[in-house]
Amino acid sequence: MKIYTKTGDKGLTSLIGGTRVPKHHIRIESYGTVDELNSYIGLVRDQDIDAHDKEVLKQIQDRLFTIGASLAADPEKSKMVIPDLELEDVELLEAEMDAMNENLPELLHFILPGGSNAISFCHVARCVCRRAERVTVLLAEESTVDEKVNIYLNRLSDYLFTLARKIANDDKIAENQWVPRVKKNEKKY
């Protein structure tokens, strides 16, 4: 099977269900951003991090493929059975964050991204996740999107932030705290 089809050479692509749309369509942007996020999650997974965290990230990648398939389907025409995203998937992220937070210092400052490649990659993935969420929220205003998709993406960005903090803690890397400069006679935040 050839990987190239030439069917998109004029700027159109097909959704699951056969509908042809421009490659700049919001639905394409939404699942394309989720695909980009999945690639960054893979990059985080390839770092020297805890084996349990790697396994959770693999599960997240699987769920992101499910989300991508859901977003790639024309809700009006697709007859393909798409795997479901479940509330248990969101609950897994919450449970993982709760477990990580038990061993983390109290968060008293905003955190600047950085400290190591693994930490920085978590923050890049978090930012891409937020963009994916923004795009799917926009898509949901004009078309059908499973509400669990936006809930999952919202929770996933929190998970990635917490994972960055955990990696810093595990590797004994001080967090880059943002401490805003205050001019004389100005109030602090």
Backbone as a printed PyTorch tensor [residue, N CA C, xyz], in Angstrom:
tensor([[[  0.8500,  -1.1840,   0.0000],
         [  0.0000,   0.0000,   0.0000],
         [  0.8880,   1.2360,   0.0000]],

        [[  0.6080,   2.1650,  -0.8610],
         [  1.3500,   3.4100,  -0.9080],
         [  0.8320,   4.3350,   0.1930]],

        [[  1.7560,   5.0620,   0.8000],
         [  1.3770,   5.9880,   1.8640],
         [  0.7790,   7.2670,   1.2850]],

        [[  1.1450,   7.5930,   0.0640],
         [  0.5940,   8.8080,  -0.5470],
         [ -0.5670,   8.4470,  -1.4590]],

        [[ -1.5970,   9.3070,  -1.4440],
         [ -2.8000,   9.0570,  -2.2410],
         [ -3.0280,  10.1250,  -3.3050]],

        [[ -2.4410,  11.2840,  -3.1210],
         [ -2.5890,  12.4460,  -4.0020],
         [ -3.9830,  13.0610,  -3.9390]],

        [[ -4.8670,  12.5230,  -3.0910],
         [ -6.2350,  13.0540,  -3.0210],
         [ -6.2990,  14.3960,  -2.2950]],

        [[ -5.2430,  14.7650,  -1.5930],
         [ -5.2450,  16.0390,  -0.8800],
         [ -4.4420,  17.1210,  -1.5660]],

        [[ -4.0280,  16.8740,  -2.7870],
         [ -3.1570,  17.8100,  -3.4890],
         [ -3.8060,  19.1680,  -3.7550]],

        [[ -5.1260,  19.2190,  -3.7260],
         [ -5.8160,  20.4890,  -3.9860],
         [ -6.3470,  21.1250,  -2.7060]],

        [[ -5.7990,  20.6720,  -1.5680],
         [ -6.1490,  21.3250,  -0.3110],
         [ -7.3920,  20.8040,   0.3740]],

        [[ -7.8920,  19.6610,  -0.0620],
         [ -9.0590,  19.0390,   0.5710],
         [ -8.6430,  17.7030,   1.1610]],

        [[ -9.3840,  17.2700,   2.1650],
         [ -9.1720,  15.9560,   2.7620],
         [-10.5200,  15.3800,   3.1520]],

        [[-10.5410,  14.1010,   3.4730],
         [-11.7970,  13.4310,   3.8160],
         [-11.8790,  13.1670,   5.3040]],

        [[-13.0650,  13.3890,   5.8380],
         [-13.3630,  12.9780,   7.2100],
         [-13.8040,  11.5200,   7.1790]],

        [[-13.7960,  10.8670,   8.3430],
         [-14.3780,   9.5300,   8.4290],
         [-15.8640,   9.6930,   8.1290]],

        [[-16.3380,   9.0200,   7.1320],
         [-17.7030,   9.1750,   6.6520],
         [-17.7240,   9.6830,   5.2200]],

        [[-16.5550,  10.1480,   4.7270],
         [-16.4230,  10.5170,   3.3270],
         [-16.5530,  11.9920,   3.0070]],

        [[-17.0130,  12.8060,   3.9230],
         [-17.1710,  14.2300,   3.6510],
         [-15.8160,  14.8610,   3.3430]],

        [[-15.7400,  15.6070,   2.2440],
         [-14.5120,  16.3160,   1.8690],
         [-14.5850,  17.7300,   2.4430]],

        [[-13.5100,  18.1380,   3.0950],
         [-13.4380,  19.4790,   3.6850],
         [-12.0630,  20.0670,   3.3960]],

        [[-11.9510,  21.4030,   3.4530],
         [-10.6270,  22.0200,   3.2800],
         [ -9.7050,  21.6160,   4.4290]],

        [[ -8.4180,  21.5300,   4.1470],
         [ -7.4600,  21.1160,   5.1670],
         [ -7.3530,  22.1210,   6.3090]],

        [[ -7.8670,  23.3220,   6.1130],
         [ -7.8590,  24.3150,   7.1860],
         [ -9.1550,  24.2850,   8.0130]],

        [[-10.0380,  23.3470,   7.7290],
         [-11.3150,  23.2240,   8.4580],
         [-11.0420,  23.0330,   9.9470]],

        [[-11.8890,  23.5880,  10.7800],
         [-11.7020,  23.5260,  12.2300],
         [-11.6580,  22.0870,  12.7420]],

        [[-12.3770,  21.1890,  12.1000],
         [-12.3430,  19.7750,  12.5160],
         [-10.9520,  19.1800,  12.2290]],

        [[-10.3660,  19.5320,  11.0890],
         [ -9.0240,  19.0560,  10.7580],
         [ -8.0160,  19.6630,  11.7340]],

        [[ -8.1770,  20.9430,  12.0150],
         [ -7.2870,  21.6120,  12.9740],
         [ -7.3750,  20.9580,  14.3540]],

        [[ -8.5790,  20.5430,  14.7400],
         [ -8.7390,  19.9500,  16.0740],
         [ -8.0370,  18.6020,  16.1710]],

        [[ -8.2710,  17.7080,  15.2080],
         [ -7.6000,  16.4100,  15.3580],
         [ -6.1290,  16.4870,  14.9880]],

        [[ -5.7470,  17.4500,  14.1650],
         [ -4.3340,  17.6520,  13.8740],
         [ -3.5720,  18.1360,  15.0970]],

        [[ -4.2000,  18.9870,  15.8850],
         [ -3.5560,  19.4700,  17.1060],
         [ -3.4720,  18.3600,  18.1460]],

        [[ -4.4770,  17.5160,  18.2110],
         [ -4.4160,  16.3530,  19.1040],
         [ -3.3000,  15.4110,  18.6610]],

        [[ -3.1130,  15.2460,  17.3570],
         [ -2.0240,  14.4250,  16.8430],
         [ -0.6680,  15.0280,  17.2280]],

        [[ -0.5440,  16.3490,  17.1050],
         [  0.6840,  17.0270,  17.5200],
         [  0.9380,  16.8010,  19.0130]],

        [[ -0.1040,  16.9220,  19.8120],
         [  0.0020,  16.6730,  21.2490],
         [  0.4930,  15.2510,  21.5060]],

        [[ -0.0600,  14.2970,  20.7800],
         [  0.3230,  12.8960,  20.9600],
         [  1.8180,  12.7080,  20.6740]],

        [[  2.3160,  13.4150,  19.6740],
         [  3.7420,  13.3330,  19.3500],
         [  4.5890,  13.8940,  20.4860]],

        [[  4.1610,  14.9850,  21.0770],
         [  4.9020,  15.5530,  22.2090],
         [  4.8380,  14.6430,  23.4330]],

        [[  3.6940,  13.9850,  23.6310],
         [  3.5940,  13.0190,  24.7340],
         [  4.6190,  11.9030,  24.5040]],

        [[  4.7610,  11.4680,  23.2550],
         [  5.7790,  10.4630,  22.9340],
         [  7.1740,  10.9550,  23.2630]],

        [[  7.4270,  12.2190,  23.0170],
         [  8.7250,  12.7990,  23.3360],
         [  8.9630,  12.8160,  24.8470]],

        [[  7.9450,  13.1340,  25.6140],
         [  8.0600,  13.0830,  27.0780],
         [  8.3440,  11.6510,  27.5140]],

        [[  7.6230,  10.7140,  26.9180],
         [  7.7750,   9.2950,  27.2610],
         [  9.1740,   8.7670,  26.9610]],

        [[  9.8190,   9.3420,  25.9790],
         [ 11.1640,   8.9020,  25.5990],
         [ 12.2590,   9.4250,  26.5200]],

        [[ 11.8960,  10.2320,  27.4850],
         [ 12.8830,  10.7900,  28.4110],
         [ 13.1800,   9.7760,  29.5220]],

        [[ 14.2030,  10.0590,  30.2860],
         [ 14.5880,   9.2060,  31.4120],
         [ 13.7110,   9.5670,  32.6110]],

        [[ 12.5010,   9.0090,  32.6080],
         [ 11.5380,   9.2720,  33.6780],
         [ 11.0700,   7.9460,  34.2680]],

        [[ 10.3300,   8.0350,  35.3390],
         [  9.8090,   6.8850,  36.0700],
         [  9.0270,   5.9420,  35.1390]],

        [[  9.2130,   4.6360,  35.3050],
         [  8.5500,   3.6260,  34.4570],
         [  7.0270,   3.7130,  34.5620]],

        [[  6.5210,   3.9650,  35.7610],
         [  5.0670,   4.1020,  35.9230],
         [  4.5440,   5.2760,  35.1000]],

        [[  5.2580,   6.3930,  35.1540],
         [  4.8400,   7.5670,  34.3810],
         [  4.8620,   7.2690,  32.8860]],

        [[  5.8580,   6.5050,  32.4330],
         [  5.9150,   6.1160,  31.0220],
         [  4.6890,   5.2910,  30.6320]],

        [[  4.2760,   4.3820,  31.5130],
         [  3.1130,   3.5460,  31.2270],
         [  1.8370,   4.3870,  31.1750]],

        [[  1.6930,   5.3270,  32.0900],
         [  0.5160,   6.2150,  32.0740],
         [  0.5130,   7.0400,  30.7890]],

        [[  1.6730,   7.5500,  30.3870],
         [  1.7620,   8.3320,  29.1550],
         [  1.3850,   7.4890,  27.9370]],

        [[  1.7340,   6.2040,  27.9490],
         [  1.3310,   5.3140,  26.8470],
         [ -0.1960,   5.1800,  26.8100]],

        [[ -0.8230,   5.0630,  27.9720],
         [ -2.2880,   5.0080,  28.0310],
         [ -2.8950,   6.3100,  27.5240]],

        [[ -2.2700,   7.4270,  27.8680],
         [ -2.7390,   8.7260,  27.3930],
         [ -2.6380,   8.7940,  25.8730]],

        [[ -1.5340,   8.3050,  25.3170],
         [ -1.3970,   8.3010,  23.8610],
         [ -2.5060,   7.4920,  23.1940]],

        [[ -2.8580,   6.3720,  23.7880],
         [ -3.9590,   5.5640,  23.2720],
         [ -5.2610,   6.3520,  23.2990]],

        [[ -5.5080,   7.0490,  24.3950],
         [ -6.7360,   7.8410,  24.5190],
         [ -6.7420,   8.9970,  23.5280]],

        [[ -5.5710,   9.5760,  23.2680],
         [ -5.5010,  10.6620,  22.2920],
         [ -5.7990,  10.1610,  20.8820]],

        [[ -5.4230,   8.9110,  20.5750],
         [ -5.7980,   8.3310,  19.2840],
         [ -7.3120,   8.1780,  19.2010]],

        [[ -7.9220,   7.7630,  20.3060],
         [ -9.3830,   7.6560,  20.3590],
         [-10.0240,   9.0220,  20.1210]],

        [[ -9.4950,  10.0460,  20.7940],
         [-10.0200,  11.4070,  20.6150],
         [ -9.8470,  11.8500,  19.1670]],

        [[ -8.6690,  11.5810,  18.5980],
         [ -8.4310,  11.9570,  17.2070],
         [ -9.4190,  11.3020,  16.2590]],

        [[ -9.7010,  10.0310,  16.4740],
         [-10.6730,   9.3300,  15.6250],
         [-12.0600,   9.9390,  15.7760]],

        [[-12.4280,  10.2570,  16.9990],
         [-13.7320,  10.8810,  17.2540],
         [-13.8320,  12.2290,  16.5360]],

        [[-12.7850,  13.0160,  16.6170],
         [-12.7930,  14.3360,  15.9820],
         [-12.7120,  14.2500,  14.4650]],

        [[-12.1240,  13.1880,  13.9320],
         [-11.9700,  13.0270,  12.4770],
         [-13.2350,  12.5130,  11.8100]],

        [[-14.2110,  12.1150,  12.5920],
         [-15.4370,  11.5450,  12.0320],
         [-16.4860,  12.6350,  11.7870]],

        [[-17.1110,  12.5650,  10.6280],
         [-18.2360,  13.4550,  10.3390],
         [-19.4170,  12.9630,  11.1760]],

        [[-19.8750,  13.7570,  12.1450],
         [-20.9490,  13.2760,  13.0270],
         [-22.2530,  12.9870,  12.2920]],

        [[-22.4150,  13.5430,  11.0970],
         [-23.6450,  13.3340,  10.3320],
         [-23.5810,  12.1040,   9.4310]],

        [[-22.3790,  11.7020,   9.0110],
         [-22.2780,  10.6710,   7.9720],
         [-21.4910,   9.4310,   8.3520]],

        [[-20.6680,   9.5060,   9.3790],
         [-19.8140,   8.3680,   9.7040],
         [-20.6330,   7.2280,  10.2820]],

        [[-20.4190,   6.0310,   9.7320],
         [-21.0670,   4.8360,  10.2500],
         [-20.0470,   3.9460,  10.9620]],

        [[-18.7740,   4.3960,  10.9610],
         [-17.7050,   3.6300,  11.5930],
         [-17.8750,   3.6680,  13.1070]],

        [[-17.6520,   2.5340,  13.7340],
         [-17.7000,   2.4800,  15.1890],
         [-16.3760,   3.0360,  15.7160]],

        [[-16.4670,   4.1370,  16.4260],
         [-15.2900,   4.8100,  16.9860],
         [-15.1930,   4.4020,  18.4560]],

        [[-14.0010,   4.0540,  18.9320],
         [-13.8780,   3.7260,  20.3620],
         [-14.3360,   4.9090,  21.2140]],

        [[-14.8490,   4.5910,  22.3760],
         [-15.3580,   5.6360,  23.2630],
         [-14.3040,   6.0990,  24.2450]],

        [[-14.3510,   7.3750,  24.5410],
         [-13.6210,   7.9420,  25.6600],
         [-14.5510,   7.8080,  26.8550]],

        [[-14.0420,   7.3430,  27.9710],
         [-14.8920,   7.0940,  29.1400],
         [-14.5240,   8.0390,  30.2780]],

        [[-15.4340,   8.2310,  31.1950],
         [-15.1490,   9.0570,  32.3700],
         [-14.0100,   8.4610,  33.1930]],

        [[-13.8340,   7.1330,  33.1200],
         [-12.7270,   6.4910,  33.8290],
         [-11.3700,   7.0070,  33.3260]],

        [[-11.3250,   7.4110,  32.0600],
         [-10.0930,   7.9550,  31.5070],
         [ -9.7390,   9.2820,  32.1760]],

        [[-10.7400,  10.1010,  32.4210],
         [-10.5470,  11.3680,  33.1460],
         [-10.1710,  11.0730,  34.5890]],

        [[-10.8540,  10.1040,  35.1820],
         [-10.5880,   9.7560,  36.5860],
         [ -9.1720,   9.2290,  36.7870]],

        [[ -8.6240,   8.5340,  35.7840],
         [ -7.2410,   8.0670,  35.8650],
         [ -6.2960,   9.2590,  35.9860]],

        [[ -6.5030,  10.2830,  35.1610],
         [ -5.6560,  11.4760,  35.2310],
         [ -5.7530,  12.1350,  36.5980]],

        [[ -6.9590,  12.2090,  37.1250],
         [ -7.1600,  12.8260,  38.4400],
         [ -6.4670,  12.0240,  39.5360]],

        [[ -6.5860,  10.7020,  39.4730],
         [ -5.9440,   9.8410,  40.4740],
         [ -4.4220,   9.9650,  40.3930]],

        [[ -3.8920,  10.0240,  39.1800],
         [ -2.4450,  10.1790,  39.0080],
         [ -1.9710,  11.5180,  39.5630]],

        [[ -2.7290,  12.5790,  39.3120],
         [ -2.3500,  13.8880,  39.8520],
         [ -2.4050,  13.8910,  41.3740]],

        [[ -3.4430,  13.2870,  41.9340],
         [ -3.5570,  13.2250,  43.3950],
         [ -2.3680,  12.4900,  43.9960]],

        [[ -1.9780,  11.3850,  43.3800],
         [ -0.8340,  10.6070,  43.8820],
         [  0.4610,  11.4120,  43.7710]],

        [[  0.6600,  12.1030,  42.6470],
         [  1.8720,  12.9040,  42.4880],
         [  1.9200,  14.0490,  43.4940]],

        [[  0.7800,  14.6850,  43.7040],
         [  0.7290,  15.8500,  44.5980],
         [  1.0370,  15.5030,  46.0480]],

        [[  0.8300,  14.2460,  46.4330],
         [  1.1270,  13.8410,  47.8110],
         [  2.5940,  14.0360,  48.1580]],

        [[  3.4720,  13.9490,  47.1550],
         [  4.9110,  14.0460,  47.3900],
         [  5.5220,  15.3530,  46.9000]],

        [[  4.6960,  16.2880,  46.4500],
         [  5.2080,  17.5490,  45.9330],
         [  5.0650,  18.6650,  46.9580]],

        [[  5.9850,  19.6200,  46.9450],
         [  5.8280,  20.7600,  47.8410],
         [  4.6010,  21.5810,  47.4400]],

        [[  4.0520,  22.2930,  48.3910],
         [  2.8950,  23.1410,  48.1230],
         [  3.2540,  24.1400,  47.0240]],

        [[  2.3180,  24.3650,  46.1310],
         [  2.5360,  25.2880,  45.0210],
         [  2.2020,  26.6980,  45.4880]],

        [[  3.2310,  27.5350,  45.6220],
         [  3.0500,  28.8940,  46.1320],
         [  3.3730,  29.9660,  45.0930]],

        [[  3.9460,  29.5590,  43.9500],
         [  4.3380,  30.4870,  42.9040],
         [  3.9080,  29.9340,  41.5510]],

        [[  3.8630,  30.8360,  40.5760],
         [  3.7710,  30.3660,  39.2000],
         [  5.1250,  29.7430,  38.8560]],

        [[  5.0900,  28.7810,  37.9540],
         [  6.3030,  28.0610,  37.5710],
         [  6.6700,  28.4270,  36.1320]],

        [[  7.9210,  28.8130,  35.9280],
         [  8.4240,  29.0440,  34.5830],
         [  8.8830,  27.7050,  34.0030]],

        [[  8.5450,  27.4120,  32.7530],
         [  8.9870,  26.1550,  32.1550],
         [ 10.5060,  26.0540,  32.1210]],

        [[ 11.0170,  24.8540,  32.3170],
         [ 12.4440,  24.6040,  32.2110],
         [ 12.9870,  23.8490,  33.4010]],

        [[ 14.2570,  23.5190,  33.3130],
         [ 14.9430,  22.7870,  34.3640],
         [ 15.6460,  21.5600,  33.8280]],

        [[ 15.0380,  20.9030,  32.8610],
         [ 15.6260,  19.7560,  32.1640],
         [ 14.8140,  19.5360,  30.8970]],

        [[ 15.3400,  18.7030,  30.0070],
         [ 14.5820,  18.4090,  28.7820],
         [ 13.2280,  17.7970,  29.1080]],

        [[ 13.1950,  16.8450,  30.0210],
         [ 11.9330,  16.1720,  30.3560],
         [ 10.9020,  17.1710,  30.8870]],

        [[ 11.3370,  18.0560,  31.7730],
         [ 10.4250,  19.0590,  32.3300],
         [  9.9330,  19.9950,  31.2270]],

        [[ 10.8600,  20.4590,  30.4000],
         [ 10.4900,  21.3820,  29.3200],
         [  9.5420,  20.7200,  28.3310]],

        [[  9.7900,  19.4610,  27.9910],
         [  8.8950,  18.7600,  27.0720],
         [  7.4950,  18.6160,  27.6690]],

        [[  7.4040,  18.4060,  28.9760],
         [  6.0780,  18.3650,  29.6290],
         [  5.3520,  19.6880,  29.4480]],

        [[  6.0780,  20.7890,  29.6110],
         [  5.4500,  22.1040,  29.4710],
         [  5.0540,  22.3960,  28.0250]],

        [[  5.8790,  21.9710,  27.0660],
         [  5.4980,  22.1410,  25.6610],
         [  4.2320,  21.3290,  25.3790]],

        [[  4.1970,  20.0870,  25.8490],
         [  3.0110,  19.2440,  25.6610],
         [  1.7890,  19.8790,  26.3210]],

        [[  1.9790,  20.4640,  27.5020],
         [  0.8750,  21.1410,  28.2040],
         [  0.3260,  22.2850,  27.3630]],

        [[  1.2110,  23.0710,  26.7640],
         [  0.7710,  24.1950,  25.9270],
         [  0.0280,  23.7110,  24.6810]],

        [[  0.5330,  22.6670,  24.0500],
         [ -0.1450,  22.1030,  22.8790],
         [ -1.5020,  21.5390,  23.2950]],

        [[ -1.5590,  20.9320,  24.4730],
         [ -2.8220,  20.4020,  24.9890],
         [ -3.8390,  21.5250,  25.1730]],

        [[ -3.4060,  22.6520,  25.7220],
         [ -4.3160,  23.7920,  25.8920],
         [ -4.8200,  24.2960,  24.5430]],

        [[ -3.9300,  24.3050,  23.5450],
         [ -4.3550,  24.7200,  22.2040],
         [ -5.3710,  23.7310,  21.6390]],

        [[ -5.1140,  22.4350,  21.8180],
         [ -6.0610,  21.4190,  21.3500],
         [ -7.4220,  21.6180,  22.0140]],

        [[ -7.3870,  21.9210,  23.2940],
         [ -8.6480,  22.1690,  24.0040],
         [ -9.3700,  23.3920,  23.4350]],

        [[ -8.6320,  24.4790,  23.2010],
         [ -9.2690,  25.6860,  22.6420],
         [ -9.9150,  25.4040,  21.2910]],

        [[ -9.2060,  24.6470,  20.4560],
         [ -9.7280,  24.3600,  19.1220],
         [-10.9500,  23.4550,  19.1940]],

        [[-10.9290,  22.4580,  20.0680],
         [-12.0960,  21.5590,  20.1490],
         [-13.2920,  22.2530,  20.8030]],

        [[-13.0410,  23.1880,  21.7100],
         [-14.1440,  23.9860,  22.2700],
         [-14.7900,  24.8080,  21.1550]],

        [[-13.9650,  25.3910,  20.2980],
         [-14.4860,  26.1440,  19.1580],
         [-15.2720,  25.2300,  18.2170]],

        [[-14.7270,  24.0560,  17.9310],
         [-15.4400,  23.0970,  17.0790],
         [-16.7890,  22.7290,  17.6840]],

        [[-16.8230,  22.5490,  18.9920],
         [-18.0720,  22.1570,  19.6700],
         [-19.1530,  23.2320,  19.5560]],

        [[-18.7530,  24.4700,  19.2870],
         [-19.7480,  25.5360,  19.1070],
         [-20.4870,  25.4120,  17.7900]],

        [[-19.8820,  24.7090,  16.8200],
         [-20.5300,  24.6070,  15.5120],
         [-20.8770,  23.1820,  15.0980]],

        [[-20.3930,  22.1870,  15.8450],
         [-20.6200,  20.8010,  15.4560],
         [-20.6340,  19.9240,  16.7080]],

        [[-20.9310,  18.6640,  16.4930],
         [-20.9940,  17.7160,  17.5980],
         [-19.5900,  17.2840,  18.0010]],

        [[-19.2970,  17.4380,  19.2930],
         [-18.0550,  16.9530,  19.8960],
         [-18.4450,  16.3140,  21.2180]],

        [[-17.9870,  15.1060,  21.4480],
         [-18.2390,  14.4240,  22.7180],
         [-17.7190,  15.3120,  23.8490]],

        [[-18.5760,  15.6590,  24.7840],
         [-18.1680,  16.5750,  25.8660],
         [-17.0080,  16.0180,  26.6900]],

        [[-16.8500,  14.6980,  26.7110],
         [-15.7360,  14.1040,  27.4600],
         [-14.3870,  14.4520,  26.8290]],

        [[-14.3800,  14.7900,  25.5440],
         [-13.1280,  15.1620,  24.8760],
         [-12.5540,  16.4220,  25.5200]],

        [[-13.3820,  17.4460,  25.6550],
         [-12.8860,  18.6980,  26.2390],
         [-12.5570,  18.5440,  27.7200]],

        [[-13.3210,  17.7330,  28.4160],
         [-13.0100,  17.4750,  29.8290],
         [-11.6540,  16.7830,  29.9310]],

        [[-11.4290,  15.7830,  29.0740],
         [-10.1740,  15.0370,  29.1080],
         [ -8.9910,  15.9510,  28.7890]],

        [[ -9.1230,  16.7660,  27.7590],
         [ -8.0250,  17.6600,  27.3880],
         [ -7.7430,  18.6760,  28.4910]],

        [[ -8.7910,  19.1670,  29.1270],
         [ -8.6130,  20.1080,  30.2350],
         [ -7.8410,  19.4430,  31.3730]],

        [[ -8.2340,  18.2380,  31.7190],
         [ -7.5650,  17.5190,  32.8010],
         [ -6.1530,  17.1170,  32.4110]],

        [[ -5.9510,  16.7630,  31.1380],
         [ -4.6360,  16.3390,  30.6760],
         [ -3.6130,  17.4690,  30.7990]],

        [[ -4.0030,  18.6840,  30.5090],
         [ -3.0400,  19.7870,  30.6460],
         [ -2.6330,  19.9530,  32.1070]],

        [[ -3.5730,  19.7640,  33.0260],
         [ -3.2360,  19.8080,  34.4590],
         [ -2.2950,  18.6620,  34.8280]],

        [[ -2.5600,  17.4810,  34.2650],
         [ -1.7040,  16.3250,  34.5140],
         [ -0.2740,  16.6110,  34.0420]],

        [[ -0.1330,  17.1750,  32.8560],
         [  1.2030,  17.4510,  32.3160],
         [  1.9560,  18.4780,  33.1630]],

        [[  1.2480,  19.4650,  33.6810],
         [  1.8730,  20.4340,  34.5850],
         [  2.3540,  19.7250,  35.8530]],

        [[  1.4970,  18.8810,  36.3980],
         [  1.8490,  18.1570,  37.6230],
         [  2.9940,  17.1910,  37.3620]],

        [[  2.9900,  16.5280,  36.2070],
         [  4.0750,  15.6230,  35.8610],
         [  5.3980,  16.3830,  35.7630]],

        [[  5.3800,  17.5800,  35.1890],
         [  6.6000,  18.3880,  35.1130],
         [  7.1330,  18.6650,  36.5210]],

        [[  6.2460,  18.9820,  37.4390],
         [  6.6600,  19.2330,  38.8290],
         [  7.2080,  17.9570,  39.4720]],

        [[  6.5650,  16.8200,  39.1870],
         [  7.0250,  15.5490,  39.7530],
         [  8.4160,  15.1960,  39.2400]],

        [[  8.6240,  15.3770,  37.9440],
         [  9.9340,  15.0710,  37.3680],
         [ 11.0050,  15.9550,  38.0070]],

        [[ 10.6900,  17.2270,  38.1890],
         [ 11.6420,  18.1300,  38.8520],
         [ 11.9430,  17.6320,  40.2620]],

        [[ 10.9130,  17.2430,  40.9700],
         [ 11.0780,  16.7540,  42.3380],
         [ 11.8820,  15.4480,  42.3560]],

        [[ 11.5350,  14.5120,  41.4700],
         [ 12.2460,  13.2270,  41.3880],
         [ 13.7320,  13.4370,  41.0970]],

        [[ 14.0230,  14.3910,  40.2060],
         [ 15.3990,  14.6340,  39.7850],
         [ 16.1120,  15.6890,  40.6350]],

        [[ 15.4280,  16.1330,  41.6930],
         [ 15.9890,  17.1330,  42.6110],
         [ 16.4240,  18.4050,  41.8770]],

        [[ 15.5340,  18.8570,  40.9830],
         [ 15.7570,  20.0900,  40.2290],
         [ 14.8240,  21.1520,  40.8000]],

        [[ 15.3890,  22.2510,  41.1930],
         [ 14.5690,  23.3340,  41.7520],
         [ 13.6190,  23.8740,  40.6900]],

        [[ 12.3860,  24.1310,  41.1050],
         [ 11.4150,  24.7040,  40.1790],
         [ 11.8060,  26.1500,  39.8630]],

        [[ 11.5710,  26.5210,  38.6120],
         [ 11.8090,  27.9090,  38.1980],
         [ 10.6040,  28.7420,  38.6040]],

        [[ 10.6790,  29.3570,  39.7480],
         [  9.5470,  30.1410,  40.2470],
         [  9.5380,  31.5140,  39.5870]],

        [[  8.3530,  31.9260,  39.1900],
         [  8.1960,  33.2760,  38.6540],
         [  7.9400,  34.2050,  39.8200]],

        [[  8.8500,  35.1280,  40.0000],
         [  8.7010,  36.1420,  41.0370],
         [  8.7150,  37.4810,  40.3100]],

        [[  7.5400,  38.0810,  40.1450],
         [  7.4740,  39.3170,  39.3650],
         [  8.2670,  40.4430,  40.0260]],

        [[  8.9320,  41.2360,  39.1900],
         [  9.6330,  42.4140,  39.6940],
         [  8.5970,  43.4630,  40.0520]],

        [[  8.8350,  44.1030,  41.1410],
         [  7.9200,  45.1400,  41.5930],
         [  8.7070,  46.4400,  41.6780]],

        [[  8.1610,  47.4670,  41.0470],
         [  8.8010,  48.7730,  41.1300],
         [  8.5390,  49.3740,  42.5050]],

        [[  9.3990,  50.2270,  42.8960],
         [  9.2500,  50.9180,  44.1750],
         [  7.8740,  51.5860,  44.2210]],

        [[  7.2070,  51.4850,  45.3270],
         [  5.8900,  52.0760,  45.5770],
         [  4.7530,  51.3820,  44.8310]],

        [[  5.0030,  50.1990,  44.2640],
         [  3.9190,  49.4230,  43.6430],
         [  3.5610,  48.2600,  44.5470]],

        [[  2.3320,  47.8390,  44.4390],
         [  1.8680,  46.7080,  45.2280],
         [  2.3260,  45.4100,  44.5900]],

        [[  2.6170,  44.4180,  45.4290],
         [  2.9100,  43.0730,  44.9230],
         [  1.6060,  42.3680,  44.6170]],

        [[  1.7200,  41.3060,  43.8180],
         [  0.5290,  40.5070,  43.4860],
         [  0.0450,  39.7790,  44.7060]]])
